[in-house]
Amino acid sequence: MTTVINTIGNEAHKRAPAKGSGPSPAGGQPGGLYKKREPIYPKLVHGKWRTIKWLVLIATLGVYYLLPWFRWDRGPSAPSQAVLVDFTHARFYFFFIQLWPQEVYYFTGLLVVAALAMFLVTALFGRLWCGYACPQTVWTDLFIVAERLFEGDRNARMKLDAAPWSFDKAWRKTGKHAVWLAISLATGGAWIFYFHDAPTLMKQLFVGQAPMTAYASAAILTFTTYSLAGTMREQVCTYMCPWPRIQGAMLDDHSLQVTYRVDRGEPRGAHKKGTGWEGRGDCVDCTQCVVVCPMGIDIRDGSQMECINCGLCIDACDDIMTKVGRPRGLIAFDTDAAVLAREEGRKPDYKFIRPRTLYYGVTLAVVSGIMLYGLLTRSPLALDVIRDRNPTFVRLSDGDIRNGYTLKLMNRSNAPATYRISFSGVDGARLKAVGAPMEGDSIDVALGPDGQRSLQVFVTAPAPQDERHSTPALFKINSPAGEAVKKTVFLSGDEGHGDEER
């Protein structure tokens, strides 16, 4: 398949270690495993894709920084923060959705949905997530904005870095790093607001009364944001992130990617105004597609692992094509199959529905449907049953058998509720709860809003006449809001087990 990413050849050709760079192996020979990072100075470009990136940047950063401050009324007994991971009370709140630790499978399902969505998007549009919505890309873009504010665009930054130290260079570098640290601190600070009430924690942070874990988490995220978006940038995408290496399994000849249309661009070369275009391609070899690339690659070398499909090279190339009077789209979102078809004189055929996209799409819909059904139909009450194992049962002096169980009840609603607990499957069974006066066929337990309780329950029943050792049974709880049922067993005999109470 022609979309196999030209990683090894291109990277070896373009990123071969410079003479004397990197650590020297034993024997003092030049070279080594790693090459010192060469700074990339992406030039500011204007166009459709750059505008889309600005909009996505504003939207994603807005959600990240502002979401903890949104309020959501859940009643007097629940927190009012719209999105909150409440470790103290073991809850996760997301607007009208409330998840308990026992519902961790929803988080697993969410991760599966996210992975399938990324697989589907990659199969259709290549590494689009990386170019627009990945946190590394978004914060790197934000850091570059601060960099341009103090140091100027590409040529000015290159000139400043090459110049000797002076007051002008010092204040520009200091100002840039100060803004980077402020952005990083805001990033770490915003993250911890998802785990505490944001207005309360904000006050505590400034007076030194916040939990130590909040300060430590903010410091760690400040450091990682500053390091990854400020000093490592494209190295994170190329060397640290596993997705560039995984994405090759999702791509095929019909995946839309940022593509240099070699069938139209070659042979390339400089063009003088007033000369004809016969016998040559539209590429004027201006290298503007290279100088605007945040990854520092040349898209004309073909599909590469480093390409994040941001489309900035498309904007740069379209601008040049307009200036030289040629059609836009020399670099565009296209497929390898379409490029090959035009080279062979055939009409391109774009296939968005194909086996792999159908598989990803159907699987995504099924998993999403299961999760949605579970959320819509889940009961506001929950019951867990743990049968006592020591002793497994007790034979009373009158011949009856007693089993012990620990019941964990949860009221997931915002109103108090009274639950009736019953036991079925064993004839003549009687229930008694520790700490509760009631005894009989059923017992009632009151729970406050958003509350939970562990209850020790003893079930006593006559010994079975057929000498069965184990009888399937059910615990059931009923309330006006619904019911919950849990399967268990009632043990009445087992050689070598059980105690006798007289």
Secondary structure, DSSP 8 states (H G I E B T S, - for coil): -TTS--HHHHHHHHS---TT-S---TTS-S--S-------------SHHHHHHHHHHHHHHHHHHHGGG-B----TTS--BSEEEETTTTEEEETTEEE-GGGHHHHHHHHHHHHHHHHHHHHHHSSHHHHHT-HHHHHHHHHHHHHHHHH-SHHHHHHHHHS---HHHHHHHHHHHHHHHHHHHHHHHHHHTTSS-HHHHHHHHHHT-S-HHHHHHHHHHHHHHIIIIIIITHHIIIII-SHHHHGGGT--TT--EEEE-HHHH-S-----TT---TTS-S-----HHHHT-TT---GGG---TT-----HHHHHHHHHHHHHT--S-SEEEE-HHHHHHHHTT-------S-HHHHHHHHHHHHHHHHHHHHHHH--SEEEEEEE--SSS-EEETTS-EEEEEEEEEEE-SSS-EEEEEEEESSTT-EEEETT---EESEEEEEE-TT-EEEEEEEEEE---TT--SEEEEEEEEEETTEEEEEEEEEE---TT--EEE-
